[in-house]
Amino acid sequence: MKFEIVTIFPDFFRGPLDYGIVRRAHEAKLIEISVHDLREFTTDKHRTVDDRPFGGGEGMVLKPEPLFKCVESLGVAPRDRRLRQTVPESVILLSPQGELFTQSVAQGLARLARIILICGRYEGVDERVAEALADREISIGDYVLSGGELGGAVIVDAVTRLLPGALGNERSAQQESFTAAQKIAGGGPDSTCASGGLLDYPHYTRPAMFRGMAAPEVLIGGNHEQIRRWRRRKALEKTLRYRPDLLAREGLSEEDRKLLAEIELTKSTSF
Ligand code: SAH
């Protein structure tokens, strides 16, 4: 997978992509990351990338010319072919107005061979970039950041860990929060149930007793069926508490419904 990042702050990426899984994926040549300095695609002596907004208003706007020049210099496939998905390439504009970045968007991107990430700054980017240069706009959440760089790093990270070979253990990616149910290749102990689109279950490690807080007995007992059931219940509990929207979307099993009824019952009797 090749990531190419277009930014006015190329040094920004020295840190965040140099650790852990992304670093190892880079070293193993699973990914390649090129950072392009937008100012190199300007023609005036001040290397101007921004200008005042037409119609007045606050702040500055990233000009279209350097962005078009930069992306065109990368030799990407024509936009209509990218939009028809006949080439495994995508040009993405980071923008709070874009479609929300989710695990399933990350899974879609992980199937591509090349992703170009355009990072906005200031008040944003001339709209013609969204209309005619980028294939899509992606937002990493309902909040406003000062620039697209953090969003770009988020996408690189989330997509990289989905690439085959990036995680030490292929199964971990299938069992994490938000990951829709799928058959785990080669089975695997029943206690490591996939999240099935819910939030992950809670994790504990040694020591079993820490400052008077005990790790749950059931996890130490070694009964896989009990552990699986406990984890599923905890995943449902957490999802119900923080993300009931995910519960509504998932096709819950008979067992899930029973566990949810138990959870509701415990809630109404413990006060
Ligand atoms: N005026 C814009 C905000 C611009 S923020 C608005 O109100 O919608 C400047 C740049 O930061 C944007 O062009 C975009 O590239 C980036 N950015 C800000 N918030 C973001 C988010 N939630 N997701 C992705 N990129 C974001």
Residues whose N, C-alpha, C, O or C-beta is under 5 A from the ligand:
A	BS01	SAH	L94 S95 P96 I118 C119 G120 R121 Y122 E123 G124 V125 I138 S139 I140 G141 Y143 V144 L145 S146 G147 G148 G151
